[in-house]
Amino acid sequence: MAEEKDKSNLYIGGIILIAIVGVFILKGRETEHLTAGASTASTQAAFDSANAKRQATANKFYE
């Protein structure tokens, strides 16, 4: 009976370890699409343009 309990603890520990490793792998891959590239540069340029337009037309009461 004690030997079966030891094996079940090892199984549970193994499952927890696999889950933790899986989370780290998925978190590492989560931001792969955000690496600097052509699409990132064009998105940044569009944001900068829109932000400049927003600042040009913003209310100047607090300056």
C-alpha positions, -999 to 999 in steps of 0.1 A, spaced: 0 0 0 28 24 9 46 17 -24 14 26 -44 11 59 -25 47 67 -33 41 61 -70 10 83 -70 30 112 -55 56 108 -82 28 108 -109 13 140 -94 47 156 -91 55 147 -127 22 162 -140 28 194 -120 63 197 -134 51 191 -170 24 218 -165 50 243 -152 74 236 -181 45 239 -205 35 273 -192 70 286 -196 72 273 -231 39 289 -240 48 322 -224 80 323 -243 62 318 -276 34 343 -267 53 373 -280 71 358 -310 49 378 -333 60 411 -318 96 409 -330 107 439 -349 100 435 -386 83 452 -415 48 450 -400 60 463 -367 77 493 -383 46 501 -404 24 498 -373 48 521 -353 48 546 -382 10 547 -383 8 551 -345 33 580 -346 14 597 -374 -19 594 -356 -4 605 -323 11 636 -340 -23 645 -354 -39 640 -321 -14 662 -303 -17 689 -330 -55 691 -325 -55 687 -287 -69 713 -264 -40 736 -252 -57 746 -219 -32 729 -196 1 741 -211 
